[in-house]
Amino acid sequence: MCLGVPGKIVAVSPEENTAVIETFGLRQRINTLLVGEVQVGEYVIVHTGYAIEKLDVEEALERIRLWEELLAHEGFGEVSGSGNSPDVD
């Protein structure tokens, strides 16, 4: 089974087809070649370092909520400071 994690784009390097996402307070550089042009403030689903789908804000926040619920259920406690605020720059 493959898992995709939602992340908010916080920086973009279009010439390299990469971006930096923030999810659950962590930042990671990802490849954006599969989804095309992205903008700071947009949300994407990431799998193995690649953005595989763009999400609208409402859908992204719902998926983040579900991840937080799953992590809490698995004993990781309350996940806070996700850095995924609903405002889009």
N, C-alpha and C positions, 0 to 999 in steps of 0.2 A: 504494500500500500504506500502511496506517495502522499506526503503532507505538504501543503502550501501554507505559508505564513503571511499574513498581511503586514505591510510596512508602509510608512509615510515617507515620501521622497523629501530629503532635506538638502540635497545638493545634486547637480547634474553636470556631467562631462560629455556633451553630445559628440564631440570629436572622437571619443573613445568608446561610445555606446555603453557608458556606465553611469551609475548614479549611486548615491549613498542613501540608504533607508534607515529609519529608526523604528524599532519595534520593541516594546517592553523595556524601554530605556537603553537598549543596545543599538549601536550603529554598525552597519555592514555595507561594504561596497558590493554592488551587484551589476550584472550585465543586463542591458535593456534592449538588446538587438531583437528579441522575439516580440516585443510590444511596440516598437517604434519610438517616436518622440515622446518624452515625458517632461513634466514640469514640476518644480518644487511645489509641494503641497498636495500633489496627487497621491493616491494610494495604489499599490500593486500587490499582487500575490507573488511570493517568491518561493522557488523550489530549487534547491542545490545551487544557489547563487545566481539564478536567472529569474528576472521578472517574466511571468508567464501569462499574466492577465492584469488589466487595469480594472479598478473598482471605483464606483462612485462613493462619496463620503458615507452615506447612510449604510450601504452594504458593508463597507470596510469596518465601520464602528460596530456593527452587529457581529461580524466575524471575530473582531478583537474581543468583544464581550464573551463570545462562546469559548475562545481560547483561554481567557482568564478563568472562566468557570471550570473548564477542563483541568487546567493547571492546579486550581484550588482543590478540586476533587482528588487529584493525584498526590496531594500532600505538599505542594510547593507553596502553600499559604496564599495570602492575598498578593496578587501581582499589581503593583502600582507604579506610577511614574512611567507609563508606557510611552509618553511622548507623542501619542496619537490623538491630538486634540482635533475636534471637528472643523476648526477654521482652516480654510484653504487660502493661501496667499495668492 
